[in-house]
Amino acid sequence: YDGWLTRLSGLSAHDEAAIKAGDAQLKSAARLHPDYADGQGLYGVALLQDLHDAKAAVVSFERCRKDGPTVSLLRGISAIAASAYEQAGRGVPATYKSA
């Protein structure tokens, strides 16, 4: 969760360098652990909100969904995931509609 916390502190402080560092850590974690739902879900949030890449975010959210995310994670990311699917022109999976 280091990358996520770094990103959040950067957002809070309006520190672009910290946001980018957090995003880079999230990217690295998602690549090292492609089957870890939390990492994929949080990276999907960063992809959409920071890098404005809905299609890439959907890829991460798909991996997250397939890896059995916790209800807690789903509650935190579902609205953002649904937005990514919509922006990418894709139907929103039930997983992200019902959380």
C-alpha positions in Angstrom: 0.0 0.0 0.0 3.0 2.3 -0.1 2.2 3.6 -3.6 -1.4 4.2 -2.6 -0.4 6.1 0.5 2.2 8.1 -1.4 -0.4 9.0 -4.0 -2.9 10.1 -1.4 -0.4 12.2 0.4 0.5 13.8 -2.9 -3.1 14.5 -3.7 -3.7 16.0 -0.3 -0.6 18.3 -0.5 -1.1 19.1 -4.2 2.3 17.6 -4.8 2.5 16.4 -8.4 5.9 14.6 -7.8 4.4 12.6 -5.0 1.4 11.7 -7.1 3.6 10.5 -9.9 5.8 8.6 -7.5 2.8 6.9 -6.0 1.4 6.0 -9.4 4.8 4.5 -10.4 4.8 2.4 -7.2 1.2 1.2 -8.0 2.2 0.3 -11.5 5.2 -1.7 -10.3 3.1 -3.5 -7.7 0.4 -4.3 -10.3 3.1 -5.8 -12.6 4.8 -7.8 -9.9 1.6 -9.2 -8.5 -0.9 -9.4 -11.4 -3.3 -11.6 -9.3 -3.6 -9.3 -6.3 -7.0 -7.7 -6.5 -6.2 -4.8 -4.2 -3.2 -3.8 -6.3 -5.0 -4.0 -9.6 -8.0 -2.1 -8.2 -6.0 0.7 -6.8 -3.8 1.0 -9.9 -7.1 1.2 -11.9 -8.1 4.2 -9.9 -4.7 5.9 -10.5 -4.9 5.1 -14.2 -8.3 6.7 -14.5 -8.0 9.7 -12.1 -4.3 10.6 -12.6 -3.4 9.4 -16.1 -6.9 9.7 -17.6 -6.6 6.4 -19.4 -10.0 4.7 -19.1 -9.1 1.8 -21.4 -6.0 0.9 -19.3 -8.0 1.3 -16.1 -10.6 -1.1 -17.4 -7.8 -3.7 -17.9 -6.8 -3.3 -14.2 -10.4 -3.4 -13.0 -11.0 -6.6 -15.0 -8.0 -8.2 -13.3 -9.2 -7.0 -10.0 -12.7 -8.4 -10.6 -11.4 -11.8 -11.6 -9.1 -12.0 -8.6 -11.9 -12.0 -6.0 -11.8 -8.5 -4.5 -13.1 -8.0 -1.0 -16.4 -6.2 -0.4 -14.4 -3.4 1.3 -12.3 -2.8 -1.8 -15.3 -3.0 -4.1 -17.1 -0.4 -2.0 -14.1 1.9 -2.4 -13.6 1.6 -6.1 -16.9 0.6 -7.7 -18.1 4.1 -8.7 -14.6 4.9 -10.2 -14.5 1.5 -12.0 -18.0 2.0 -13.4 -16.9 5.4 -14.7 -13.9 3.9 -16.4 -16.0 1.3 -18.1 -18.5 3.9 -19.3 -15.7 6.2 -20.5 -14.1 3.3 -22.4 -17.5 2.5 -24.0 -17.9 -0.8 -22.2 -20.8 -2.2 -20.2 -20.3 -2.0 -16.4 -20.0 -5.5 -14.9 -22.4 -6.5 -12.2 -19.6 -6.7 -9.7 -19.1 -2.9 -9.9 -22.8 -2.1 -10.0 -23.8 -4.0 -6.8 -21.1 -3.0 -4.4 
